[in-house]
Amino acid sequence: MFSISDNFWGNVEIRLKGENIEKFFNQAAKKRVIIKNLRYKNKFIYGFVTPKGFKKLPSCRRGTEVGIKIVKKSGLCFSLNRMKRHKGFVVGIAIFFLILKVMSLFVWNIQVSCKDKTDTNKVLSICKEQGISIGAYTKGIEKEKTVQKLLLLCNDLTWCSINNEGCYITVNVVKSANPKEENAPSNIVASADGIIKKIDVSSGETIVAVGDAVKKGDVLVSGVFQNNTGIHKVRSKGIITAQTTRVFTQKEYLRRKKSVTKEIKTRSVITFFFLKIPLYLGSIKENYTYKTSIKSLSFLGKPLPISKNTTTFYIKKTVNINSTPKAVEKLLIDRIEKEIIATGIKNYKEVDLKTAETNNALTVSKTVSAYENIVSEEKIN
């Protein structure tokens, strides 16, 4: 059997057949050609020889009719020989790893880690001012200085740290709970006109009663009250239900100009660190609205400093629209319904619906009555 070194550096599997095979082996032994792992199969003799020994085999077969055929070549010497034919591929791999090594010296991605909601853009902006941004040299990052700046400029932060994991930066921040702000003294004022129907107050001094008529902005529950121990300030809490009457109005012209989408175009840009490579020619000069999407490349779950920014442009044109009063009225009623839903009114009753047409415009007013919670908290300065 071949040793591990023989298999590593190389060996040649050969197949022998012919007359005077004994003479062939004797001549190979005289020339110190070692043929290992000899075996007989299907009228052929198989064996292994080193590349150096294989070069001596032609001289060993003189005077015999032994045929020699290579079955398989294996080992490092043959692999290197094959690679000589693909020098460009080998050079390309070397250049790739060199570029990868150089790129690892710069910041690829920055992430802000925070359990509570915080202003990520502000944190990233401050980091950028301190030299921490995508493409920055990792050895030149001043972590302690940046942490101090973040705590100084972000009043809602109580703790901050910056971790450098190779070419990835993680900014860990912790926001303050700010319990004083949550329990700050406040009044409850009316969010709409109405007649009080039900009062359920858990904190604060109630200054209205069931049946009272109130206007928007009137104080319903005061956060300042006085007792035997003195004057106190608390945060007012409660639910006050009132019967309200609201008027919703919408207006639209019968003959009007409307902007519609004429055409949709896309433009893509490849971003590599701070370098931007456009994948298009020309520019868009028409009126448009746009929407941008960013797709970042990743490798083994880690984001790479390469992304594709695709912007979709909606080319607009202006058209003249002539509508009938009935069609416009339906449009305005639908708008009013959406407006009512946006205010949070769930159950209401329609009291009145008025439609008026003046100067090429149609106005629809809808009056509704509802039972709703009109509580609006107002802090006491």
C-alpha positions in Angstrom: 0.0 0.0 0.0 1.1 3.6 -0.6 1.9 5.8 2.4 0.1 9.0 3.1 3.0 11.0 1.6 2.8 9.0 -1.6 -1.0 9.7 -1.9 -0.4 13.4 -1.1 2.4 14.1 -3.6 1.1 11.9 -6.3 0.7 8.4 -7.7 -0.3 6.8 -11.0 -2.6 3.8 -11.3 -1.6 1.7 -14.3 -3.0 -1.3 -16.1 -0.7 -4.0 -17.6 -1.3 -6.7 -20.1 0.9 -8.7 -22.4 3.4 -11.5 -22.7 6.7 -11.7 -20.7 5.1 -9.9 -17.8 7.7 -11.5 -15.5 10.5 -10.0 -17.5 8.9 -6.6 -17.3 8.7 -6.8 -13.5 12.4 -8.0 -13.2 13.6 -5.0 -15.4 11.5 -2.6 -13.3 13.1 -4.0 -10.1 16.6 -3.5 -11.6 15.7 0.1 -12.3 14.3 0.5 -8.7 10.8 1.1 -9.9 8.4 0.0 -7.2 5.0 -1.0 -8.3 2.7 -1.4 -5.3 -0.7 -2.8 -4.6 -0.6 -5.3 -7.5 -3.8 -7.1 -8.2 -5.3 -9.2 -11.0 -8.7 -8.4 -12.4 -10.4 -9.3 -15.7 -7.1 -10.5 -17.4 -5.4 -7.3 -16.4 -2.8 -6.5 -13.8 -3.3 -3.2 -11.9 -0.9 -1.4 -9.7 0.4 2.0 -8.4 3.6 3.7 -9.2 5.1 7.1 -8.4 5.3 9.8 -11.1 9.1 9.5 -11.1 8.9 5.7 -11.4 6.3 6.0 -14.2 8.8 7.8 -16.4 11.1 4.8 -16.2 8.5 2.2 -17.3 8.9 2.6 -21.1 12.6 1.4 -20.7 11.4 -1.5 -18.5 9.1 -2.9 -21.3 12.0 -3.4 -23.8 12.0 -6.9 -25.1 8.5 -7.6 -23.9 5.1 -7.1 -25.3 3.6 -5.6 -22.2 1.1 -2.8 -22.8 0.9 0.0 -20.2 -2.1 2.2 -19.8 -2.8 4.9 -17.3 -6.0 4.4 -15.3 -5.9 7.4 -13.0 -3.6 10.2 -11.8 -4.0 11.6 -8.3 -2.0 13.8 -6.0 -0.7 17.3 -5.5 1.8 17.4 -8.4 -1.0 16.6 -10.9 -3.3 19.2 -9.3 -0.7 21.9 -9.6 0.0 20.9 -13.2 -3.7 21.3 -14.1 -3.8 24.7 -12.3 -1.0 26.0 -14.7 -3.6 25.9 -17.4 -5.9 28.2 -15.4 -3.5 30.9 -14.2 -6.1 33.6 -14.6 -8.5 31.7 -12.3 -5.8 31.2 -9.6 -4.8 34.9 -9.8 -8.5 35.9 -9.6 -8.9 33.9 -6.4 -5.8 35.5 -4.9 -7.0 39.0 -5.8 -10.4 38.2 -4.4 -9.0 37.2 -1.0 -6.7 40.2 -1.0 -9.7 42.6 -1.7 -11.6 40.8 1.0 -8.8 41.3 3.5 -8.6 45.0 2.6 -12.4 45.5 2.9 -12.4 43.9 6.3 -10.5 46.9 7.6 -13.5 49.1 7.0 -17.0 49.3 8.5 -19.5 47.3 6.5 -22.7 47.8 8.5 -23.9 49.8 11.6 -26.9 48.6 13.7 -28.6 50.3 16.6 -29.8 47.9 19.3 -32.5 49.2 21.8 -35.3 47.4 23.6 -37.5 50.5 23.6 -38.3 52.7 20.7 -35.6 55.3 20.0 -34.7 57.7 17.3 -32.3 55.5 15.3 -31.6 58.1 12.6 -30.5 60.6 15.3 -28.1 58.0 16.8 -26.7 57.1 13.4 -26.3 60.8 12.5 -24.3 61.5 15.7 -22.1 58.4 15.0 -21.4 59.7 11.5 -20.3 63.1 12.9 -17.8 61.2 15.1 -16.4 59.3 12.2 -18.4 56.1 12.6 -20.1 55.4 9.2 -20.2 52.8 6.5 -16.8 52.8 4.8 -14.9 54.2 7.9 -11.5 52.8 8.9 -12.2 50.5 11.8 -8.8 51.3 13.5 -9.6 55.0 13.6 -13.0 54.6 15.5 -13.1 56.5 18.8 -15.6 54.6 20.8 -15.4 56.4 24.2 -15.7 59.8 22.6 -18.7 58.8 20.5 -20.5 57.2 23.6 -20.0 60.5 25.5 -21.4 62.5 22.6 -24.5 60.2 22.3 -25.3 60.5 26.1 -24.8 64.3 25.9 -27.0 65.0 22.8 -29.7 62.3 23.4 -31.4 63.3 26.6 -33.5 60.1 26.7 -30.5 57.8 26.9 -29.1 56.5 30.2 -26.5 54.0 28.9 -24.7 53.4 25.7 -21.9 51.2 24.4 -20.3 50.5 21.0 -19.1 47.0 20.1 -16.8 46.4 17.2 -17.1 42.9 15.8 -14.7 42.9 12.9 -16.2 45.1 10.2 -19.6 45.3 11.9 -20.5 48.0 14.5 -23.3 47.6 17.0 -24.5 50.6 19.0 -26.3 49.5 22.2 -28.5 52.1 23.9 -30.9 52.1 26.8 -33.6 54.7 27.2 -34.6 56.2 30.5 -38.0 55.0 31.9 -38.7 58.6 32.9 -41.4 57.8 35.5 -41.7 61.5 36.4 -43.0 62.2 32.9 -45.6 59.4 33.1 -47.1 60.7 36.3 -46.8 64.4 35.5 -49.9 66.5 36.8 -52.6 67.0 34.2 -56.2 68.1 33.6 -58.8 66.4 31.5 -60.4 68.7 28.9 -63.2 68.1 26.5 -62.2 67.0 23.0 -65.6 67.9 21.5 -68.8 69.8 22.3 -71.5 67.7 24.0 -73.7 66.9 26.9 -72.3 64.8 29.7 -74.0 61.4 30.1 -71.6 59.3 32.2 -68.6 60.0 34.5 -66.0 57.5 35.7 -63.0 59.3 37.2 -60.3 57.5 39.1 -57.9 60.4 39.7 -58.4 64.2 39.9 -61.2 66.4 41.0 -64.3 66.3 38.8 -65.8 69.7 38.1 -68.7 68.8 35.8 -71.8 66.7 36.4 -74.0 64.5 34.3 -76.3 66.6 32.2 -73.9 69.5 31.9 -73.3 71.0 28.4 -69.6 71.5 27.6 -67.6 72.9 24.8 -64.4 71.7 23.2 -61.4 72.7 25.5 -63.5 73.0 28.7 -61.8 71.5 31.8 -63.7 68.4 33.0 -61.4 67.0 35.6 -58.8 69.2 37.4 -55.4 67.8 38.4 -55.1 70.5 41.1 -57.2 70.1 44.3 -57.1 71.2 47.9 -57.9 69.2 51.1 -57.1 69.4 54.8 -53.4 68.6 54.1 -53.0 71.4 51.5 -52.9 71.8 47.7 -52.0 68.7 45.6 -51.2 68.0 42.0 -52.0 64.7 40.3 -52.4 63.2 36.9 -56.1 63.1 36.1 -57.5 59.8 34.8 -60.9 58.7 33.8 -63.6 58.1 31.2 -66.3 60.7 30.5 -69.0 59.8 28.0 -71.0 62.6 26.3 -73.5 62.8 23.6 -71.9 64.8 20.9 -73.1 66.5 17.7 -70.5 66.9 15.0 -70.6 68.4 11.5 -68.4 67.0 8.8 -68.0 69.0 5.6 -66.3 68.1 2.3 -66.0 70.2 -0.9 -65.1 69.3 -4.5 -65.3 71.0 -7.9 -67.4 69.6 -10.7 -64.9 70.6 -13.3 -61.4 70.1 -12.1 -57.9 69.1 -13.0 -56.6 65.8 -11.6 -53.1 64.3 -11.7 -53.0 60.7 -12.9 -50.2 58.2 -13.5 -49.1 58.3 -17.1 -46.1 56.0 -17.0 -44.0 54.0 -14.5 -40.2 53.9 -14.8 -37.5 52.3 -12.5 -34.0 53.4 -11.9 -31.4 51.3 -10.0 -28.2 52.3 -8.3 -25.6 49.9 -6.8 -24.1 51.3 -3.6 -20.6 50.0 -2.5 -19.6 51.6 0.7 -19.9 55.3 -0.2 -19.5 54.7 -3.9 -22.7 54.9 -6.0 -22.9 53.2 -9.4 -26.0 54.2 -11.5 -27.4 51.4 -13.7 -29.2 53.8 -16.1 -28.6 56.6 -18.5 -30.4 60.0 -18.7 -32.8 61.7 -16.2 -36.5 62.1 -15.7 -37.7 65.6 -16.3 -41.5 65.1 -16.1 -43.6 65.6 -13.0 -43.5 62.5 -10.9 -43.8 60.9 -7.5 -41.4 58.1 -6.4 -40.9 55.3 -4.0 -37.5 53.8 -3.2 -36.7 50.3 -2.0 -33.3 49.1 -0.7 -32.1 45.5 -1.0 -28.9 44.7 0.8 -26.7 41.7 0.0 -25.7 39.4 2.8 -23.3 36.5 3.3 -23.9 33.8 6.0 -26.5 36.0 7.6 -24.2 39.0 7.8 -25.0 42.2 5.7 -22.4 43.2 3.1 -21.6 46.9 2.3 -23.3 46.4 -1.1 -26.9 47.3 -1.7 -29.2 47.9 -4.7 -31.4 51.0 -4.4 -34.3 50.8 -6.8 -36.5 53.9 -7.3 -39.9 53.6 -8.9 -41.0 56.8 -10.6 -44.7 57.4 -11.3 -44.8 59.9 -14.2 -47.8 62.2 -13.7 -49.9 64.1 -16.2 -52.8 66.5 -15.6 -56.2 65.7 -17.1 -59.5 67.7 -17.0 -62.4 65.9 -15.3 -66.0 66.9 -15.7 -68.2 65.1 -13.2 -72.0 65.1 -12.6 -73.3 66.5 -9.2 -74.6 63.0 -8.3 -71.1 61.4 -8.8 -69.4 64.2 -6.8 -71.9 63.9 -4.0 -71.2 60.2 -3.7 -67.5 60.9 -3.7 -67.9 63.5 -0.9 -70.1 61.2 1.2 -67.4 58.5 1.0 -64.8 61.0 2.2 -67.0 62.0 5.1 -67.4 58.4 6.1 -63.7 57.9 6.2 -63.2 61.1 8.2 -65.8 60.0 10.8 -63.9 56.6 11.1 -60.6 58.4 11.5 -62.0 60.4 14.5 -62.6 57.2 16.4 -66.4 57.4 16.5 -67.8 53.8 16.3 -71.5 54.1 16.7 -73.3 57.2 15.5 -76.6 58.4 14.1 -77.0 60.7 11.1 -78.9 63.8 12.1 -78.8 65.9 8.9 -77.3 65.8 5.4 -77.0 68.9 3.3 -75.8 69.4 -0.3 -75.1 72.8 -1.9 -73.8 73.7 -5.3 -72.1 77.1 -5.8 -69.6 78.4 -8.4 -68.8 75.0 -10.0 -68.3 73.4 -6.6 -70.4 70.9 -4.6 -70.4 71.0 -0.7 -71.7 68.2 1.4 -72.3 68.6 5.2 -73.2 65.7 7.4 -74.3 66.1 11.0 -74.0 63.1 13.2 -74.8 62.4 16.9 -72.9 59.9 18.9 -72.0 58.7 22.4 -68.2 58.9 22.8 -65.4 59.4 25.3 -64.4 63.1 25.1 -61.4 62.8 27.4 -58.3 64.7 26.3 -55.3 64.9 28.7 -53.6 68.3 29.1 -50.5 68.6 31.2 -50.2 71.3 33.9 -47.2 73.5 33.4 
